[in-house]
Each structure stands twice: as C-alpha cells, then as structure tokens.
C-alpha cells in the first residue's frame, strides 16, 4: 500500500501515524483556540465537554452534506457544512455552542483541497462564536465515494427554543433575503450545463443576523428554507400549525439572474435551496421592527414581508400571482436540483 504526501490514502483513515499527521497538520491548526469546555478538540480524547449555564434549553441538530461541485461560486462543502448546521440552530433561536465534524474522504483526494475545505469551515464558525470540539475521519477506496462527504452535529442554547409550528392567524410572513441563490448558483456551475453567470451562493451563517432580532420577541415560528426552498418551508409551517400561509408573488425577493435561469431551465426558484436565509412568522405588532432590524444587517438587506397567516385553508400555502389570481403552492415532490446541500 502506497501513499503520496499530497493525496489521501487509505492509511489516512486507519487511525495510525498518517491519520494523526493529517489531523495535526491540516485540521487542528484551523481550530487552535476552539473550546467549549474543559476537554476540547486539541486534547484528542474520545469526546469533549461543554460548559453549560443553568437556564435555557439545549438544542441539538445533525446533518450530512454532499454537494456538486465541491467548490462553487461563493463557497465550498466546508462552508456549507458549517453554515448548514449553525443555521439549523439559529432558526430555533439557539446560540451555537459547539459542533462536530466527521469527514469521509475518497482515496486520492487532494490534501490541498482538504486544507481549503477545513479552512472555510473554520472561517464560517468565527462569526457565530461556536467551537469545533470533536470529529472523525474515514477514507473510502477510489471510486467508492464521489470525493468527500461531511457530517456535522451542532449543539446550541435557546431561552426558549423557537419551533416551526407556532403560526397564528394574523401573523406576518418575512423572508430575510433573496431566494434561490444557492441552488441556481450551483446549477449554473455544473460542467454539464456550460453556463456563464454571475450567480453566487448565499451560503453563510445567519446567527449574527438572527441574534439581533431575538430580543424583540414576537417570533412565533422560524425555519431555514434549504432543500425544497421556500415552498417546502412554508408548507411544513402551515401543516404543523394547521394554519394557512398566504403570500404575494410580487413581494418575494428574487434576483433577476435567478429568475432568468429558473425560467430557462423550467425550475421554480421557490423550490430551490437557500443556505443563508430564514423564513419568519411573527406577531404583526413587531413585524415592522423585525423587518427594519433585519434590513440593517448585511445578511438581511433584502428582507421583505411576503404575506400573512389566515385560517381559510388549514395546512395549505396560497400564492396570489402577479396577475391577481390565487393558487395553492404545493409541497415539492422532490429536489429539482440534487446534491446541493
């Protein structure tokens, strides 16, 4: 069994000297000060500790990340893995405390690309003040995996946690920015389409933005519109709360380039994943203040009110179109753009 210094080999996942070298030289330096408790990542123990306050609720989430291409306009799988987990915590009103990072790598994967991915992961954590405290590495044989897969688990603290089922009649629906950016940017970047656009993924940790609105109160439900996009997020929120979510098509912020590419490919931008946005259902009394606060943050400058909650069609989402008609916005049957998060 042979290996080179610049490529992943099976030995890098075997728990021996090469694996230790990979971690020491290409992972740990990116998280030198990463700690959430007494025993942390640098101790390389069987686990890590988290120091907890005496109040609030622990929120835990886990996710696996596959994306094609691995490096895309605006980020890479490392940015995506960190932001995806941080955002799942953020939309539950939870301050991120700690993350795990488990990486499954295909043999012969460039170690230089591992460096870029891990660095991006680390940089995404910075704004959220979350620590990477544990992880794992496995290597699959050449051809047994398409490059790299990342699994993350995140733990956060909320007081109290915000679910996605709390919509009430009269509530206001807000999105924190333009929709469809991530999915359409990845689609345009795929080699088989040969498309040249300026589209960039919106992938980012939204916790720095979300924490500015939590003190305002009045947030009854919140969700990040990842797989299935806005359509899936709103349908889940409507079904779980047994309410009707009514939205105005003309009020939904969508970039011209996203809409144009969606029209070209026959894909609805409302069904495409976002990786740096939130959908909020809020008390109408605080909606203007929440919107204004979101718009003052760089990640929320395109935030908009897009609708309200009623009881007319429990569990359904209704869209008023640009020409004044009304139709149901159904839950997507599947992902129109596979392998994007």
ZALUM-219081 format. One line per 2 residues: number of its first residue (from 0); their letters; for each residue x, y, z of C-alpha. Coordinates in steps of 0.05 Angstrom, whole numbers. Each point is the difference from the previous one (the first is absolute). Example, Ala and Ser with C-alpha at 12.3 -4.5 7.8 and 13.67 -1.06 7.14 Angstrom:
0 = AS = 246,-90,156  27,69,-13
***
This chain:
0 = XX = 0,0,0  30,66,-22
2 = XX = -16,72,13  24,69,-21
4 = XX = 7,62,42  -52,39,-40
6 = XX = -56,-51,-7  -46,-37,48
8 = XX = 17,-74,7  -36,-55,40
10 = XX = 53,9,54  -27,69,14
12 = XX = -63,-31,28  32,-59,36
14 = XX = 11,33,67  75,-3,-3
16 = XX = 58,48,-10  -23,27,-67
18 = XX = -70,15,27  31,35,59
20 = XX = 44,41,-47  -60,18,-43
22 = XX = -37,26,60  60,35,31
24 = XX = 21,35,-63  -64,12,-38
26 = XX = -57,3,50  22,21,71
28 = XX = 37,64,-22  -65,28,-26
30 = XX = -33,-9,69  58,16,47
32 = XX = -44,39,49  -63,-40,-10
34 = XX = -29,-19,68  -68,-5,33
36 = XX = 22,-33,64  56,-31,41
38 = XX = 15,-56,-50  4,25,-71
40 = XX = 21,-18,-71  74,8,11
42 = XX = -2,-53,55  -18,-52,-52
44 = XX = -40,-39,52  -59,-47,-14
46 = XX = -47,59,10  -3,72,22
48 = XX = -35,40,54  -46,60,-4
50 = XX = -7,49,58  -74,17,7
52 = XX = -37,56,36  -56,-18,48
54 = XX = -59,24,-42  -28,-9,-70
56 = XX = -9,-59,-46  52,-41,-36
58 = XX = -13,-5,-75  35,-55,-40
60 = XX = 1,-11,-75  37,-45,-49
62 = XX = 8,-1,-75  40,-31,-56
64 = XX = 26,41,-58  12,-19,-73
66 = XX = 7,52,-54  19,2,-73
68 = XX = 45,35,-17  39,-4,66
70 = XX = 27,70,-13  -53,48,-26
72 = XX = -8,76,-9  -6,28,70
74 = XX = 25,-59,40  15,-74,4
76 = XX = -23,-62,38  36,25,62
78 = XX = -37,66,1  -65,-37,-14
80 = XX = 9,-51,56  16,52,52
82 = XX = -55,49,-21  -52,-54,-8
84 = XX = 8,-24,71  7,69,30
86 = XX = -63,23,-37  -41,-59,25
88 = XX = 17,24,70  -11,73,-15
90 = XX = -71,-8,-27  -18,-34,66
92 = XX = 25,62,36  60,-37,26
94 = XX = 69,30,10  49,-50,-31
96 = XX = 47,-29,52  37,-57,-32
98 = XX = 4,-42,-63  29,-67,-20
100 = XX = 32,-14,-68  1,-70,-30
102 = XX = 32,-6,-68  -3,-59,-48
104 = XX = 52,9,-55  13,-39,-64
106 = XX = 70,-28,-10  44,45,-43
108 = XX = -39,63,19  49,60,0
110 = XX = 24,19,69  4,73,-25
112 = XX = -75,-3,-10  -9,-27,71
114 = XX = 38,62,24  -47,46,-38
116 = XX = -62,-35,25  21,-2,73
118 = XX = 22,73,-3  -67,20,-28
120 = XX = -35,-40,55  41,36,53
122 = XX = -12,69,-29  -75,-12,-2
124 = XX = 1,-16,75  34,65,18
126 = XX = -59,47,-5  -44,-47,41
128 = XX = 51,-9,56  -11,-75,-2
130 = XX = 54,-50,14  19,-64,-37
132 = XX = 10,-49,56  3,-70,-31
134 = XX = 2,-37,-66  17,-62,-39
136 = XX = 35,-19,-65  -13,-60,-45
138 = XX = 29,-16,-68  -37,-39,-54
140 = XX = 33,-35,-59  8,35,-67
142 = XX = -67,-1,-37  -40,-18,63
144 = XX = -17,73,14  -7,63,-41
146 = XX = 56,40,33  -23,18,69
148 = XX = -60,-3,47  -5,40,65
150 = XX = -44,-13,60  -9,52,54
152 = XX = -37,3,66  -13,65,36
154 = XX = -22,19,70  -28,67,19
156 = XX = -35,34,58  -68,34,-6
158 = XX = -43,36,51  -51,-22,-23
160 = XX = 7,-40,-65  -42,22,-59
162 = XX = -34,-54,-41  -29,2,-70
164 = XX = -72,-15,21  -22,63,36
166 = XX = -35,40,-54  -63,37,23
168 = XX = -55,35,-39  21,70,-20
170 = XX = 74,-14,6  47,30,-52
172 = XX = 47,-41,-44  70,27,-11
174 = XX = 59,-26,-41  69,25,17
176 = XX = 23,10,-72  0,-22,-72
178 = XX = -20,-72,-15  30,-54,-44
180 = XX = 71,28,-1  35,-63,26
182 = XX = -35,-52,-43  4,39,-64
184 = XX = 73,20,11  18,-73,7
186 = XX = -41,-21,-59  34,53,-44
188 = XX = 68,-24,24  -9,-72,-20
190 = XX = 42,-20,-60  -57,-33,-38
192 = XX = -38,65,-8  58,43,-26
194 = XX = -33,63,28  36,66,13
196 = XX = -35,42,53  18,45,57
198 = XX = -43,-39,49  32,-12,68
200 = XX = -26,-46,56  -29,34,61
202 = XX = 33,-50,46  14,33,67
204 = XX = -12,-7,74  -62,41,16
206 = XX = 8,-1,76  33,69,2
208 = XX = -63,27,-34  -51,-42,39
210 = XX = 28,20,68  -16,73,-15
212 = XX = -75,-14,-5  -10,-50,57
214 = XX = -3,55,54  -59,31,-37
216 = XX = -44,-60,15  -62,-18,-39
218 = XX = 32,-54,-44  -51,-56,-1
220 = XX = 34,-46,-51  65,-2,-38
222 = XX = 33,-45,-52  58,0,-49
224 = XX = -25,-15,-70  53,-51,-22
226 = XX = -21,-62,-40  -66,14,-33
228 = XX = 10,75,9  -54,49,22
230 = XX = -55,-47,-25  20,-57,45
232 = XX = 13,46,60  -67,35,-3
234 = XX = -38,-65,-12  32,-31,62
236 = XX = -16,61,41  -72,2,-24
238 = XX = -12,-75,11  30,-2,69
240 = XX = -38,61,25  -65,-19,-37
242 = XX = -1,70,-28  -2,30,-70
244 = XX = 61,38,-24  -18,51,-53
246 = XX = 55,33,-40  4,53,-55
248 = XX = 43,-22,-59  20,72,-17
250 = XX = 28,10,70  47,-59,-1
252 = XX = 72,24,-10  33,-38,-58
254 = XX = 61,24,-38  -11,12,-74
256 = XX = 56,-50,-18  -32,-54,44
258 = XX = -68,11,-32  30,0,-70
260 = XX = 37,-65,11  -60,-31,33
262 = XX = -44,18,-59  53,-28,-48
264 = XX = 3,-67,36  -72,-5,20
266 = XX = 15,0,74  -39,41,51
268 = XX = 46,43,43  -49,-12,57
270 = XX = 20,-73,1  75,10,-2
272 = XX = 45,-4,62  27,60,37
274 = XX = 58,-3,49  1,69,31
276 = XX = -73,19,9  -55,-6,51
278 = XX = -76,-1,-3  -34,32,59
280 = XX = -72,2,23  -8,56,49
282 = XX = -50,40,40  -27,58,-43
284 = XX = 14,49,57  75,-11,-5
286 = XX = 5,-17,-74  22,70,-22
288 = XX = 55,2,53  24,-70,-17
290 = XX = 2,17,-74  38,65,12
292 = XX = 51,-35,45  11,-55,-51
294 = XX = 10,51,-55  54,35,40
296 = XX = 42,-63,1  42,-17,-62
298 = XX = -31,-69,-5  -71,28,4
300 = XX = 4,62,-44  -51,-31,-49
302 = XX = -48,-24,54  -73,8,-17
304 = XX = -70,-12,25  -32,-50,-49
306 = XX = -66,-19,32  -42,-16,60
308 = XX = -34,-58,37  -74,-16,-4
310 = XX = -47,-58,14  -33,-6,-68
312 = XX = 35,-64,-24  32,-34,61
314 = XX = 67,-31,-16  6,32,-69
316 = XX = 41,55,-32  -35,48,-47
318 = XX = 35,45,-50  -31,63,-30
320 = XX = 33,5,-68  25,61,-36
322 = XX = -64,3,-41  -45,-5,60
324 = XX = -19,-74,-2  6,-46,59
326 = XX = 29,-71,1  26,-50,50
328 = XX = 76,-5,7  9,-75,12
330 = XX = 55,-37,36  53,-19,-52
332 = XX = 0,-74,-18  76,-1,-2
334 = XX = 62,43,-6  4,32,-69
336 = XX = 75,10,10  31,-62,33
338 = XX = 64,-1,40  0,73,21
340 = X = 3,-5,76
***
